[in-house]
Amino acid sequence: MTPAASQARHLSLMRLEQAAGQAFGYADEPEPTASRSAMLLSSSGFAIATVATALAATITYLV
């Protein structure tokens, strides 16, 4: 599938989805976006969890 055909299909599906939403009475709302601080907390939380897991695995291995 060429990029142009792929883009045309994507736009067609977007129009179909919007029409279906309007038919069932759903308002056309913009997609929510995560704030920069939420993404920072998420990534730092993941890093902390990774370090804690590595530390626990090391202690378990040594004991």
C-alpha positions as CSV (number, residue, x, y, z in Angstrom):
1,M,0.0,0.0,0.0
2,T,1.4,3.3,-1.0
3,P,1.7,6.2,1.5
4,A,-0.9,8.2,-0.4
5,A,-3.4,5.2,-0.3
6,S,-2.6,4.7,3.4
7,Q,-3.3,8.4,4.1
8,A,-6.5,8.3,2.1
9,R,-7.7,5.2,4.0
10,H,-6.8,6.8,7.3
11,L,-8.8,10.0,6.4
12,S,-11.7,7.9,5.3
13,L,-11.8,6.0,8.5
14,M,-11.5,9.2,10.5
15,R,-14.5,10.6,8.7
16,L,-16.5,7.4,9.2
17,E,-15.6,7.4,12.9
18,Q,-16.7,11.1,13.3
19,A,-20.0,10.4,11.4
20,A,-20.7,7.4,13.7
21,G,-20.0,9.5,16.7
22,Q,-22.3,12.3,15.6
23,A,-25.1,9.7,14.7
24,F,-25.0,8.5,18.3
25,G,-24.9,11.9,19.8
26,Y,-21.3,12.1,20.9
27,A,-19.7,15.5,20.9
28,D,-16.5,16.0,18.8
29,E,-13.9,16.6,21.5
30,P,-10.2,17.0,21.0
31,E,-8.0,14.2,22.2
32,P,-6.7,14.7,25.7
33,T,-3.0,15.2,26.1
34,A,-0.8,14.4,29.0
35,S,1.0,17.3,30.7
36,R,4.8,17.5,30.7
37,S,4.9,17.0,34.4
38,A,2.8,13.9,34.3
39,M,5.2,12.4,31.7
40,L,8.2,13.3,33.8
41,L,6.7,11.7,36.9
42,S,5.8,8.7,35.0
43,S,9.3,8.2,33.6
44,S,11.0,9.0,36.9
45,G,8.6,6.6,38.7
46,F,9.5,3.9,36.2
47,A,13.2,4.5,36.8
48,I,12.8,4.4,40.5
49,A,10.9,1.1,40.3
50,T,13.6,-0.3,38.0
51,V,16.3,0.6,40.5
52,A,14.3,-0.8,43.4
53,T,13.8,-4.1,41.6
54,A,17.5,-4.4,40.7
55,L,18.4,-3.7,44.3
56,A,16.0,-6.3,45.6
57,A,17.2,-8.8,43.1
58,T,20.9,-8.2,44.1
59,I,20.1,-8.5,47.8
60,T,18.1,-11.7,47.2
61,Y,21.0,-13.1,45.2
62,L,23.6,-12.3,47.9
63,V,21.5,-13.7,50.7
